[in-house]
Amino acid sequence: MKKIVILKCTMISDQNLCPGDAKCLVAFSRKEGEFERYKSDDAAIVGIMSCGGCEGNKTRVICSLALLKMHLSALKENVDAVHIGTCIMKFCPRKDDIVAAVKEKAGVEVIEGSHPYAPPTVFGS
């Protein structure tokens, strides 16, 4: 079974712009967006981590992931992939630093994106 962690934007989450991480969870359930790769696999989300906030930096992200690893180890769980949430990939001005740091330190596959539900425009269709 593939074990997945999602890295999400603190600001978007804290301001309820994506309540309950709904878009990522629905996309995972439907195997849409970047989760389509798991259509033929048994997969589970074992964690959803925050980036650390806009005042944070790439070091904070790595510390958060290390803390998650510690907690998952106590539960005898491993991680096979980290998805950088669509919220970070589409809207974060620090995304390049975050993605590079996670790819350098994660030691597992890092996928850029999660759900496909970000609208292309605000008012257009």
Buried (B, 14 or more C-beta within 10 A) or exposed (E): EBBBBBBBBBBBBEEEEBEEBEBBBBBBEEBBBBBEBBEEEEBEBBBBBBBBEEEBBBEBBBEBBEEBBEEBEEEEBEBBBBBBBBBBBEBBEBBEBBBEBBBEBBEBBBBBBBBBBBEEEEEEE
